[in-house]
Amino acid sequence: MTDANTARLCERIIRTDFGPLTGTVASVLLQRGRLPLPHIVRYAKLKPRTVRGAVLVLVQHNLLWHAETDLEGVVLEINVEECLMRLRYGRYVWQAEQLFQSAGAEIVQLILDHGKLRPPEIMSHLSASLVSDKASSRYSQALRALVKGKYLKPSTLLSHQSPRDKRIKYEAEEKAKISGFPTAKQLREAKETAEARLKREEEEAEQVGMKRKAKDDLNQKSSKRKAVEEDVVDDDVYFRVNCERFNTLIRNQIIEDAAKEKYNESAASVIRAILKATESKQLHLSDARSDPTSLGDVAERLPKDIDLSEGFVLSSSKTPSEMTLLKDYCGILASADNPTPAGQADAFISLNGSKVQVEFEIISKRLKRRVLEAVARERFGDAAVRIIRLLLQTGKMDEKQISKIGMMSPKESRPLLSSLSAESLISIQEVPKSADRNPARTFYLWYVDLPKTYAVLQSSLYKTLYNIASRRQAEEEEPVVKAVLEKRQRTDVMQNEELLTRNEREILAQWQKKREKLTVLEQRVEEGVFILRDFGSHGIKDE
């Protein structure tokens, strides 16, 4: 089961996209956990036919897992992660348009609207746009590029089963192989082996989608014509959008923006070229670093109109070569002038001879800490950020040490520590001097529990997203705005908006302005969620 804020947000998303009946079924599963179908019917207080229809809709859109248990038979469970991904669907369509033009965007939009589709069904829905063979070929090429680039992945039986049950089963099998009382290391290895086995099964199940098809080589004479094989999209496979693949593009954009904010536009162009060089191999957000690439490949992907020398103050009038400037920028991004641990923690890339890699793990830790510091600064001021940085750098400290090293008076530090602890941004560790655990003879040490802190921040951001969605709905349901929106849906008004009065146009403009502000705010909050949840599982194992 998920926490209350996440459950409310998921329910709001499903209710908005699929209506109140499907939202009621989702609410039951989110509040009570996995349930068999008869229990869902009873708790939802709906007709069995309605519940079955809602379940089919959720399964079609990859929002429902199923698992088979010995006690209850087949049980259903909401896929919370897939539900939260629906907030980024607009961005996925925009990314597809940037990479594969309008044809790719239309295909991605169509699959997002239907959950999963086979290639013939995709072409059938796009039949209105297929006015010529040239248009049909354009959509076929876009579909093939999406599948080949892993932006679309096959929908397999394994993708509809809850991975938790298999993970528990595989861990139990690995633990059964251990003789005697297992150590912590053996338990960790068993868990890693089970996770690797589950991941390998998922990758093997998704090795479909493309098939080899023979075609005649028309360049040869008819008597010597030979068969040539090519990869084509399998028409029998259902395809769904691969959210993780699109998320890697969002991650790369965040890294590029961070480099631009810290250095300049030229540094951002260099980091963009490095990411582009290995973009085809970036399939998982959990990668600690990118694949190594050469400086020559990076130089080829730099924009032709960029002048790297603009970011440097050159001592001589002679401009160095582009490769020399590129090496200098890579040295800056790798913090080569500061080999200390603090310097390496600020690096974007790592250099190994002529090879360069983007350090996703290091960047992830830094960005997550920046989100934490931004929240602390907004709620409690700069002094709270000073305390958090001090605890992260030093470790566990008592109140007197924090006041002394942080150059703060006890009257200032004590309420700050209490406020930060109440918000779960810092934690306290009790160290008793005696066995009776008398508070007067106990040390109280403050520290930052990063996994707990990031989980609390993530839940708070989910609450903010829910409030934004509620505010948007409230603005739309105002009687005056609702009447204007309903009038705008009329066919004659859609063709000619001059039929609206000046007052109605002003109301519509004000509503659109409010909606744009809420959308921008939602995107900013969602970026914070992405950094905390999706930007790799790093940043929580800090020393």
C-alpha positions, 0 to 999 in steps of 0.5 A: 500500500502507498502513503496517503498523499500518493494514493490521493494523487493517483486517485485524482489522476485516474478519476480525471482520465477515466471518470468517476466509476474507474476512479472509485475502483482505483480508490478501493485498491489504493486504500486497501491494497491488493484484492480479489475481484469479489472484494473489489465489487463489495468495497466499491459498492458497484455492479460486478459488470461495472467493476469488470469494465473498470478493471479491463480499462486499467489493465489496457492502460497498464495501470493494474497488476495481477498476481496469483496467491494460494489463499485468495487466488487472483488478486489485483493491485494498482501499478502506482509508478505507471499511474504517476508517469501519466503526469509526463505524457504531454512531455513524452509527446513533445520529445517524440516530436523533437526526435521523430517529427509529427509522425512520431508524436502522433504515434506516441499520442495514439498509443498513450490514448489507448494503452497498447496497440498492434502496428495494424491497429496504429495504422488503422487509427491513423487512416485519416492521415494516410492520404498517400503512399508517401504518408503511409511510408512516413508513419511506418518509418517513424514506427520502426524508429520508435521500436528500434530506439526502444521508445516503444516496447512490447507489452508482455505477460510478465509486464502485467504481473506484480514483480513483488511476488516473483522477487520474494519467491526468488529471494526465498530460493536464494536464501534456501541455498545458504547453509546455517545462519545467514550473514548480512552479506549473504542476505544482501547477495541473495537479494541482488541475485534475485533482483538480477534474475527478475531483471534478466527475465524482463529483458528476455521477455521484451526481446520481441517486436522486431523480426527478420523479413526477406526482401528482393534486392532490386539492384541485381539482375533478375537472373542473379537476384538474391534475398536480403533480410531486413528488420521490420516491426512485428504486426502481432506484438502489442506495443506500449510506450517505454516511459523509462526511455523517455525519462532518460531524455528528461534526465539528460535535459536536467543535467544540461540545465545544471551545467548551464546554470553552474558554468555557461552555455558552452559547457552545456553544449559540451555536456549535451554532445557527450550525452548525445554520443551515448544516447542510444545506449542509455536505456535505464535510469539506474545506470551509475554512469554513461558508456565511455565515448571518445573526444572525437565523437563528442567534437563531431556532435558539437553544434557547428555555430558554437564558439567554445572560446567565448567562455574563456578569457584567452591570454593571447590573440591566437585562438586555440583549436576546437579540440584544445578548447573541448579538452579544457571544458572537459577538464572543467566539467570533471573538476580536474583542478580539484582532485579532492573528494569535495572537488570530485563531488562537484564533477559532471563527467570523468576523464580516462585518457581520451575517453569521457563518461557522464557521472549520473550517480554523482550528479544525482546526489548533488541535485537531490541535496539541492532539492533538500536545501531549497526546501529547508531554505524556503521553510526555515531560512539560510540558517537551516541550510547551514545546519543541514550542510554541517550535519551532512559533512560532519555526521552526528553531532549534539546541539552544543557542537552544532551551535559552536561549529555553525557559529550560532547561539543556542537560542537560535539553533535549538528551535531550528533543530526542533522545527527541522526534526518536526518536518523530518528533515533531520533525525535524532539518535539517543545514546544513553550513558547508563542502562536505565536510559535516564534522559538526564544521562543521555546524549542526543545526536542530530543527523540527516537520514537521507532515505527518510528525508527524501521520502518525506520530501517526495510525499510532500511534493505529491501533496502539492501536485494533488493540490494543483490538480484540485485547484485546476478543477475548482477553477474550471468548475466555477459557474461563470467559467463552466458556462463559457467553456460549455459554450465554446464546445458548440460547433458554431463557436468552435468555427468562429469564436467571434460569437463569444461576447467581449466579457466571455472572451475576457473570462476565457482569457483569465481562465487560460492564464490561470491554467498556464500558471498552474501547468508551469507550477506543476512542471516545476514540482514534477521535476523535483519529483523526478530528481528525488524518485527517478534520477537513479537510486543514488544519493541515499548512500552518502557517506 
